[in-house]
Amino acid sequence: MKRADVLKNYAAFEAMRADLEASHLGQFAVLHDGQLIGTYASIREARTAGNARCGVGNFSTQEIRSEPIELGTMAATLA
């Protein structure tokens, strides 16, 4: 995925975070082109669904958590 696509998906996720936390906490969201494709109980299910619906590597996954995740050096890569 292009960086712009990843950022678009993350911005969409952030916009819906509160609703997702209220109803899907602990699950994994699949996003494509700034749209929520679905939520899944495991990362494996999310990736399988993303590959099937969007094409291999053409989607983002995000764990639905109430606390932020420290990305460390990964954050520097995305900046």
N, C-alpha and C positions, 0 to 999 in steps of 0.2 A: 504494500500500500504506500501511496505517497504521503508525505508528512501532512499535507493539507487535508487529506481524507481522514487521517488519524485525529487531527485537531478538530475537524468538523464533528466527528463521532463523539469525541470527548466533550465538546461543548454541548451537544445534544444530551449526552448522559447527565452532565451537570445540571442542565435545565430541568430534567425529570427526576433528579436524585431523590428528593424528599418523597415523592409519590412511590418510587421504587423501594425506598427503605421501609415505607409503611406497609407495603404489600408483598415484597419479595426479598426481604433481608436474608443474606447468606447465599443467595442464588447468583447466577452469572448472566449478565445481559449481553446480547449480541446486537451490534449496531452496524448498519450499512447505509452509506450516503446520508448520514445525519438522522436516520430513522431507527427506532427500536424494532428489531426483527422478532425477538422473543426473549424470555427468561428461562433459565434451565438450572436444575439442581446441582449439576457438577460442571466443571470446566470441560470435561470430556464430552458431555452431552452438548454443551454450548458450541464447541469447536466442530463437532460432527454436524450439527444443525447449520452452523455458519457455512461450512464447506458445501453442504448440499444445497442450500438456498442462495448463496451469494458467490460461490466459487472459492477455490482454495486461496487463502490469504487475502481475500477481498472483503474483509470485515474486521471489526474490532470486538474484543470481549472485555468486559469490565465486571469485577466482583462488586456486588452490591453490599456495601459495608457502611456502618454508621461512623466509623472513625477513618481518618485519612491514612493512606498507605505511603510510607516513606520510600521513595524511588531511588534515593542515593545517586549513584553515577548515571543511572538511567534517565533521571530528570535532566541532567546536563546534555545528554544525547538528544533529547526532544526539544530543548530550548533553542 
